[in-house]
Amino acid sequence: MLFLYLLLPAVLLIYFLMRDMNRKNLALTIISLVFYSMGQPVYMVLMVGLSYLNYRFALRINSEERSSLLIPVAVNIAVLAVFKYLDFFLSTIGLGVDGGLLLGGLKALIKALNGIGFSFREPTTVLPIGISFYAFSAISYLVDVYNRKIDPEEKFRNLLLYFMMFPKLLQGPIVRYEQIVDQLEVRKHHPRAMFEGMQRFFFGLAKKVLLADYCGKILAELNSGGADTTLVGVWFAAVLFMFQIYYDFSGYSDMAIGLGKIFGFRYCENFDRPYLSLSITEFWRRWHMSLGSFFRDYVYIPLGGNRMGKPRQVFNMFVVWTLTGLWHGASWNFVIWGLYFFVILVVEKHYMSTLEALPDWVCRCITLWLVLVGWIIFSHENFTDLQAAFAAMLGFGGFGAPGLGTRILNSLPLLLVCFIGCTPAPVYAKQIFSGICGMGRRREKPNQITSLRIVHLVVSVLVMCLLLWLCTISLVGSTSAPSIYGNF
């Protein structure tokens, strides 16, 4: 609510009051730093310092010296590892969260720093917001400089803006520097693009607040009541989580892409209706596309890809999917989740010709079922809960729970809307409406004002106002559920 009704209008006003691009960029950088510091002010110092380090590292990269790349990449990975994986490592080797000399020393150091005015959190609590997305953006920038795909940025202010730009910093998409380098100092603010950006933002907001959060509330009720440990309940919970995580993350990506468009930036797409995929291979080409392309270009291909024989290809896939699981969280269930998809993808590569012979609807059903099982693994960090979920999937927890049938019936309208939203239907409806109103980009006289175009504008504004109103009444008096991918 604070962001929607105070911060965002103020940001837009300040940004568009600036006359030249240098001032706009400076304003956007300051706004991004202020935005980040509202959540974690101390970690803002870390992020700015790390940005300056990466700036200096890139200027010293020599394509003839591999160490000039390995050292800065290692620094970024080390920062990510300390904040995100330290507790996981210590607990894995048996030191536990509260035991061990290393962890005790870290806590003592943090306590001492807090005693002189700092406000560091202990490593057992929340990590710096967006650290995973930041680290991957920095690594892609350094590797691209090393490979001479781009020149190192000579102006620190431009690189800092790239790293800390608030629409994409917290949860992506993982925008590569090469994708926006030309937009940092030269970009246009076209009214039509800005209006489309506003539409994208409000639709993304609605996906998060009106769909993902409500799926999450029903899911929380199932979990608290124990209904998710029954045969019907565990699959109902899996469907809810499937929609929750999709609309949560794709909604945020839409908001980020929309805000970027308002400011004149073109961010990469992150989702392409993944639940309509015919295979798991296709699913991962459509889901979190910026992460998939990162692992492909900066891990899989440098390891040799599929150029060094089948055994090496399988090993390379194993590395990629282990890292993919770990990237999503410092817990064994995420590692298992990554390896689960690794096994499926290896099987698909060997039997793809057989699978392609099946009817499309069969392929989609099999793929969706495999994805559902994966989300069950993903959503249960506790091994005891995960075992109970798998037992319930096999019918060992009973068929259903009291009141579960009523809850499912009451949820059907929400599930129907979620299902339709995963199909091309909303996009087709928008395209048909725009075409009727003469808004196609290839029409003659695209800037001519007509009565139909006025109708299109009025209806679009009314729809955005309706979505904002529905989101507002949904948020008033309640606490918005934190974004799932905000933890990564």
N, C-alpha and C positions, 0 to 999 in steps of 0.2 A: 504493500500500500504506500509506504514511504517513497519507494522508487517510482511507482507509477504516477503518483499525483504531485510529487515535489521534486525529486531528483531528476527524473527524465525530462520534464518540461524545462527545468533550469539548465540542464546540460544542453538541450537543443537551442535554447535562447542564447546562451553564452557562445556556443559554437558558431551559430549563424550570424551573430553580431560581429564576429571577426572578419576582417575584409580580405586579407591575403592568406595564402595557403600555409605559410610559416606560422602565422598566429593561430590559425585553425588547428594545426598539428600540435602546437604548444598547449592550446586549451584542452585538446583531446587527451594529451599526455597527462596533464595535471589532473584532469577529471578522472582518468583511469587510476592514477595513484591514490587520489582521495577515495574513490570507490573501493579500491582494494583495502586501504587502511581502515575503512569503516568496519571491516570484518576482522582483520588481523594486522594492526599497525606495526608491530615489531617485525613480522615477516615481510612487510613491505620493504624494509631496509635490506633484508636478505635478497629479495627479488631484484631490487635496483642494483645492489652490489654484484649479484651474479650476472645481471645484464651487462654491467660495465666490464666484468671479467671476460665474458663472451665477446664483447666488442673488441677488447684488446687481443684476445686469442685469435680472432679471425684476421686481424691485421697482420699477425705474425705467421699465419699458416703458409707453409711452403709445400707445394704439390710434390716436390722431390723428396721431402722429409716426412715420413709417415708419423714420426713422433710429434710433429707439430699439430697433427689432428688427434692422435690418441690421447694426449694429455688433457686438452680441453674437454673431449668427450668423456674421459674418465672423471673429470671434476663434476660435470653435470650428473653423471650416473651416481657418483658418490654422494652428492647432496640429496638426490632422490632416495638413495638406499638408506641413508642415515635417518631421514625423516619418515619414510614410509615402511621400511622393512627391518629396522633395528629390533623392534619388539618381537617380530615374527621370527627372526633369526635366533634371538636369545631364548625364546620359549622353545624353539625347535631343538636346540642343543641342550635343553634341560635346565637353563638358568632361571626360567620363569620370569614373570613380569616384575616381581618385587625383589628377586634375588640376583646374586651375581655382582662381582666387583665392578665390572664395566658400567652396568646400568645404575648401580648405586653411586658411582662417581659422577655419571651424567646428571642424576637427580640432584646430587649435592652441588654441582656446578650451576645448574639452573636455579636452585634455591638461593645460592649466593648472588647470582645476577639479579634475581627478582628482589633481593634485599637492598640493592642499590638503585632501584627505580625501574628496572625492566619488568616485562610481563610475559616472559616465556612460558609456554605450556610444557608440561612434562612429556616425554616421548611416548607415554602410554595414552595420550589423548589426541586431539585433532592435529592433523598435519597442515602445512601451509596450503591454503586454498589454491587449487589449480596447478600444483607442483608437477603432476604427471604430464599435463598438457604443455606446461612451460618447458619441461626438460626435453620433450620430443621436438618441440618447435626449435629449441636451441641446437639440438643435435642435427636436425635436418639442415639448419642454416650453416653450421660448421662443415658438415660433410659436403654440401653443395659448393661452398667456397673452396674446399680442398679439391673437388673434382672439376673446378673451374666452370661450373654451370652459372655461377653468379660471381660478381666482384664483391669483395668485403665492403660493407657499408662504412663510409668515411665519417659520417655524421652520427655521433652517438645518440642524438635526440631522435633520429629516424629509427634506429634499431630499438631504442627503448619503447617507442610508440608501437612498433611491431610486436615486441614481447608482451607489453602490458596493456594493450588495447582491451578495454573492459568488456565489450560484447563477446569476445571469443576467449578471454583468458581463463575463465573459471572452468568451462566444460567444452571448449572447442567450438567448432571443428578445428582440427590441427592444420592451420593454414601455414603453408610454406612461404618463406621469404620471397622466393622467385615468383610466387603468384600475386604478390601485392607490391613488389618493389617499384614498379612503374606508377603505382597509385599513391605512393606516399607523398610525393611533391607535386604531381600533376593528376588531378581528377576533377570530374565535373559533377555538379549537383543538379541533375535534371529533375524538374518537378514530377514527371511521370515516374521516374525511378524511385524518388523519395516516397511517393504515394504507394507504390508497390511494396516498398520496404515497410511502410506502416501496416499495410494489409498483412504482410508476412509476420510481422511482430505480433499483431493481435490474434492471428490464428494460432501462432505458436503459444501465446499466453493461454488461450482457451484450451489447447491440447493439454497443457500442463495442469491448469487449475480445475477445469471442468471434467476432464477425462482421467488423467493419470492420478490426481489426488483422490478422486472419488473411488477409483479402483483400489487405491491404497487403503482407504478407510474401510471398505468392505473386507479387504484382505486382512487388515489388522484385527477386525472383529472375529474373523474366522480363526486366526492364530491364537487370540486370547481365549476363545471359547473351546479350543481343542478340536474344532470341526475339521481342520485341515489334516488330521491324522486318520481320517476315514477314507474309504475308496473314492466316494463321490467328492468328498471335501478336498482331497489333495489335488484332484484334477481340476476342480473348480478354482482352487487357489492358484494353480499353475496358469490357468487361462487369465485370471485377474492380473497376475504378475506379468504375464506376457504383454498384456495391453498397458499395464502401468509403466513398465520400463521403456516401452516403445514411445508412448506419448509423452513421458517425462523427458527422455533424452532428445527425441526428434522435435518436441516442442521447444526445448531450450535451443536446439540448433536453429530452428526457424526464427526464434527471437534474435539470436546472434546474427544470422544472415540478414534479417530484416533491418536491424539497427546498423549493421555495416553498410547496407545499401543506402540508408538515409544519409550516412556520412560520406557516401561516394565510393565505398569499397565493395569489391565483388569477392565474396568468400566462396570457397568450394562447397558443393552440396555434400551432405553427410548421410542421407537416407534416400532410398528409392524403392518404397513399398516392399520391404524385405519378406513379409509374411506371404507373399504370392510366389515365392521362389520355387523352382522345380527341383532343386537340389541344395544340399548344404554348401556346396561350392558357390552356387549362385547366391545363396543367402548371405554369405560373407563378402560378396561383391556389392551387396545392396545395404548391408548393415554397417554403420559406423565406417563409412567408406574412407575417411581421412586416416583412420587408424590402420585399416587394412592396407592401404597404399603405402603407409609409412613402413610397416613391417616388410612388405614386398620389396620396396626400393632400397631400404637401409639395413635389412637383415637377410632376407631370403636370397635376393640376387647376389649381394656381396659374398655370401657363403657358397655360391655356386649354382643356386636355383635348381633347375632340372637339366643342367648341362653336363653333369659329371656322373651320370648313371643312376639307376633306380635306388640302390642303397643310400647313396649320398643325398639324393632328393628326399628320401624318407627322413634321414637324419636332419636335414635342413628344416623340414616341416615340423619335426619334433621340437627343435629349438624355437622356431617361430611361435608355436602354439603353447609351449611352456611359458615363454615370455609374455604372450598375450594374456594368459591366465593370471600371471603375476602382476601384470600392469593393472588389471582390474581390482586387485586387492591383495593385501598381505595375509592370506589365509589359505589353508590347504584346499578348501572347497573350490577356490578359483583356479588353483593348479589342476585339480581333477577336472574341472569344467573345460579348461584349455586342452587337456589331454584327451578328453572325451570327444571333442571336435577333431582333434588330430587323427584319432583312430577312424572316425567316420570319413574324413576326407581321404585318408589313405585307401580305405575300402572303395570309395567312390571312384578314385582314379583307376583302380583295377577293374571295376565292373561298370564303368560309365556307359559303355555301349549297351549293356543289358538294361540298365535303368532307363536310358533314353527310349527304349522300345515300349515302355509302359505308357498308358494314357496319361495326359497331363494332370488330370484331376487326382489320379493315384499318386503321382510324383509329389504333387503339392500336399496331399494328406500325409504321406510318409515324412516329408521334410518338416511339416508343421509339428508332427508328433515328436520327431527327434529334437526339434527346437524346444518344445515344451519340456521334455525330459531335461534338456540342458538348463532351462531356467529354474527347474526344481533344484538342481545341483547348485546353481549360481546363488539362489536366494536363501540357502541354509548354510550359514557359516559354521554353526555348531554341528559337530559330527553326530551327536546324539539326535538332534532334530533331523538331520539328513537321513540317518538310519530309519527313524520313525516314518519319514516321508516315503522312503522306498518300500518299507513294509506296508504302508497304506496303499501304495500303488499296486501291490500284489494282493490286496484284499485282507491283510492280516490285522487291520485296525477296525474292522467292521465296515458295513456298507455305507452308512450315513449317520448323521447326528440329528437330534431333535431341532426342529426349526430350520434345518438346512434347505429343505425343499422350498419353503416360503422365501428364504433369502435369495435363492437362485431365481425364482420367479420374479421377485421384485427387482432383480438386477438385470433381467433380460433387456429392457429398453436401453440401459447403459451399454451392455455388451453388443447390442445390435448397432448402436451408433459407433462404437469402437471398431466393429468389424467393417462397417461401411467406410470408415475413415482410413482403413488399411488398403482399400481398393482404389482404382483410378476414378471412381465415381465423383468425388468432390472436385477433382481437377477438370474432368470432362464438363461438369455442370458450370464451373467458372468459365471455361473456354467457350462453351455454347452461349452463355449469357453475354460475354464480352464480344463474341462474334456478331450476335444479334444487334448489339448496340454500336457496332462499327468501330470497336476498339482494337482490331487486329493491326499489328505493326506494318503489315504489307498493304494495307488499304491505301487508296489514293487520298491525298490531303490528310495525313495523320493528325495534324494539329487543328483541323477545322472543327469548330464548335457546332454541334447539331443537337436537336432535342433528345435523340436517343443517347447521345454521349452524356448529356446532362442527367438523364435518367440513370445511366450507369454510375455516374459519380455520386448521385444522391443515394442510390441503393447501397453502394459500397460503403459510404460513410455511415449509413444507418446500421448496416451489418456490423461494422467495427464498433459503433457505439453500443449496440446490443451485446456484443461479446464482452466489451469492457464492463458494462453494467452487470452482466451475469457473473463475471469474474469477481467484481467488487462485492456483490452481495454474498458470494461464496466465501470470500476472504474475511469479511467483516464478522467480528465475534469469534473467529476461529484462527488457529495457527496453521499457516500453509506448510504442507509437508516438505521437508528438505529434498532437494533433487537427489536422486539415487546416484547419478554419475558425479555429483559434487564431491563424493568421497574419494574419487580416483585421481 
